[in-house]
Amino acid sequence: MVPGIGPRATLDRFSIPVLPDLADVGQNLWDQLLFSVSHAVDLPTQAQFLTEPHSAAKATSEFLMDASGPLSSFNGMSAFEKIPLPLRTNFTKAALLAPSGAGLALIEAALSAPVSRGNVTIGSADIATPPVINMAWLTDAADADAQVAVAAIKRMREAFSAIANITTSQELAPGPDVKSDADILTYIRNASVPLWHAGAICAIGRKGDPNAVVNSQGKVFGVEGLRVVDLSAVPLVPPGYPQATVYMLAEKIADDIKRNDGRPVATA
């Protein structure tokens, strides 16, 4: 926006000459929100290998000797699960349709398809001034994200109850006193962290679409020689990890550039 590309109202406020008036620059921001339930356990955890020299040395030796031990596999496990029906019985229609230390175990959940939307804007005409970022997590009007997040905490508690034989204390977080949906949601608001998958603030679309900033070749409308080729150009952030999506987009735009320059494009 500082060079003059963005919503006219914002640029006029800071006396920045408008190049193209693109109202959706910086809008539609969304990211996946991460939160967890934690217990003390009597099993080795990642922190043990990071904080206890003898444990780190043993793990390193096992890996170097025969590629075994805790360093031989991905730390932790990732899985995708739809919240089970018993935890969805009180969901509104919007929610139903909406896309540490040693001995500490976490089960984490993420809102992989949130419906809340934030924005990024500028605070002055000075490029050195940090941008103003509003992630707007858990703010959708129908409270769909909040309902899914609360149900996810309940689901993680169910998972811990299934492995109660390895836990060594009461729940550490949110804690046994956090029981009502309102208290659970307060915990989520206070304890969640971003997954750093933010995007969609310069979305691809057709010329004339008020929500579009770039065309299918990543070219910014109304500007010569400028493209956006990262997750901000994706109109819908995909559930899960977006790395492959960004690679795919970048290769597609690279081929567009080569075609425009008359260079050969790989077909296999």
Summary of the structure (lengths in Angstrom):
residues: 268
radius of gyration: 23.2
end to end distance: 38.7
largest distance: 66.3
contacts: 729
relative contact order: 0.17
helix: 34%
strand: 14%
